Amino acid sequence: ITADEMSIAGGVYTTNNTSYYLYNGEYYWTMSPYRAVSDGYALVFLVNSSGGLSNYGVNSPWGVRPVINLSADVKVTGSGTSSDPFVVS
């Protein structure tokens, strides 16, 4: 997910928000860079455990959340369980 997509969903930079649907109480990375720093590593936008957007060096061990974007005309069926997986057509 990108920082822009997090913002559209309700994530705000340096502001805690636990009431939007992407909040899960965990730190996780976005795919959006924040900036490079002088000692050679990069800062990347992340979602903090309070639901706000922040940034941190990529040498930290937080998770990622895979995301796909679908067109509005795509049909999705199934409940997403192992016995009834999502089917995208």
Secondary structure, DSSP 8 states (H G I E B T S, - for coil): --HHHHHHHT-BBTB---SSTT--SS-EEEEEEEEE-TTS-EEEEEE-TTS-EEEEETTS--EE-------TT--EES-SSSSS--EE-
